[in-house]
Amino acid sequence: MAASGNKGSKAAPLSRGDIVSEVAALADLPQSKADQVVRAYEDAIIRALSSGGEVRIAGFGTFRTSARAARTARNPQTGAPLKIAARTVARFTPSSAFKEAVGGGKGGSKGGAKGGAQSAAKGGSKGGAKGSSGGAKGGAKGGSKK
C-alpha cells in the first residue's frame, strides 16, 4: 500500500489505480479482475445509497445518506444572498476499529460533553460549586451578604 505507517505525515493520496493494484496483489488476481471487483464494490455502495439504504461493513464503517436543508448563503465578494437548494449527501462514519487503526485511539478535535466534564474534574475552568473558591466571577449566586 502506498500509505506509510507514519502518523501525522502527509502521504500522497491513493488513486483508483493504486487501490486496484493493491487489491490485485493482495487477492492474487490479474489487474483486470481486480478492477472489476473494485468497480462492483463501488457500484453496490452507490446503488444502496441512491435507493435510500445504508451500507454497514463490519470493522470498516457505515455509508449512509443525509438530507441537507435549503439555506441562504452570501457571495463573499458582493455580499449578495444566494439560495442553496436542499440536497441529499453521502456520509461515511468509520467504525471504532477503523478509527483505532487510523487515529490511534479515542478522542478527537470535537469537545463534546465528556471533554468538558473531564477538564472540570481535573480542575479546569469549567468547574461548578464543588471545590469552587468564588474567585473573580462572584455574580449574584456566590456573593455573601453583610
CORGI-V891681 format. One record per residue. N is the residue number from 1. PHI is phi in degrees with one decimal (* if undefined). BURIAL is I if it has 24 or more other C-alpha atoms within 12 Angstrom, else O. Layout:
# CORGI-V891681
<<N PHI BURIAL> <N PHI BURIAL>>
This chain:
# CORGI-V891681
<<1 * O> <2 -74.7 O> <3 -76.2 O> <4 -91.5 O> <5 -82.0 O> <6 -75.7 O> <7 -78.9 O> <8 93.9 O> <9 -88.2 O> <10 -86.3 O> <11 -98.0 O> <12 -63.8 O> <13 -64.9 O> <14 -77.5 O> <15 -89.5 O> <16 -60.4 O> <17 -62.8 O> <18 -63.6 O> <19 -66.0 I> <20 -60.5 I> <21 -62.3 I> <22 -64.9 I> <23 -63.0 I> <24 -60.5 O> <25 -69.4 O> <26 -70.0 O> <27 -96.5 O> <28 53.1 O> <29 -119.4 O> <30 -67.2 O> <31 -53.7 O> <32 -64.0 O> <33 -67.9 O> <34 -62.6 I> <35 -63.4 I> <36 -62.1 O> <37 -64.4 O> <38 -63.5 I> <39 -64.4 O> <40 -64.9 O> <41 -61.5 O> <42 -61.4 O> <43 -62.5 O> <44 -63.5 O> <45 -66.7 I> <46 -61.9 O> <47 -61.8 O> <48 -63.5 O> <49 -70.3 I> <50 -69.1 O> <51 -93.1 O> <52 90.7 O> <53 -86.4 O> <54 -135.5 O> <55 -120.3 I> <56 -111.0 O> <57 -118.9 O> <58 -57.0 O> <59 80.3 O> <60 -119.7 O> <61 160.9 O> <62 -126.2 O> <63 -100.8 I> <64 -149.7 I> <65 -104.1 I> <66 -141.1 O> <67 -91.4 O> <68 -103.2 O> <69 -72.4 O> <70 -66.7 O> <71 -151.8 O> <72 -111.1 O> <73 -114.8 O> <74 -126.3 O> <75 -69.9 O> <76 -64.8 O> <77 -81.7 O> <78 -105.8 O> <79 81.4 O> <80 -69.9 O> <81 -71.6 O> <82 -126.2 O> <83 -90.4 O> <84 -109.7 O> <85 -70.3 O> <86 -66.9 O> <87 -155.6 O> <88 -106.6 O> <89 -122.4 O> <90 -86.1 I> <91 -129.2 O> <92 -126.7 O> <93 -115.5 O> <94 -70.4 O> <95 -73.9 O> <96 -65.2 O> <97 -66.1 O> <98 -63.3 O> <99 -60.4 O> <100 -62.9 O> <101 -67.7 O> <102 -88.6 O> <103 -101.7 O> <104 75.7 O> <105 130.1 O> <106 -79.5 O> <107 102.2 O> <108 -178.4 O> <109 -82.7 O> <110 -84.2 O> <111 -69.5 O> <112 71.2 O> <113 -69.0 O> <114 -65.3 O> <115 -60.7 O> <116 -66.9 O> <117 -67.3 O> <118 -68.1 O> <119 -69.6 O> <120 -68.5 O> <121 -67.9 O> <122 -90.1 O> <123 90.0 O> <124 -71.2 O> <125 -78.5 O> <126 -94.8 O> <127 -78.6 O> <128 -98.5 O> <129 -73.4 O> <130 -65.2 O> <131 73.5 O> <132 -80.8 O> <133 -101.0 O> <134 92.2 O> <135 48.6 O> <136 -77.2 O> <137 -93.0 O> <138 -67.5 O> <139 64.5 O> <140 -77.4 O> <141 -77.4 O> <142 -96.9 O> <143 -72.9 O> <144 -104.1 O> <145 -94.9 O> <146 -121.3 O>>
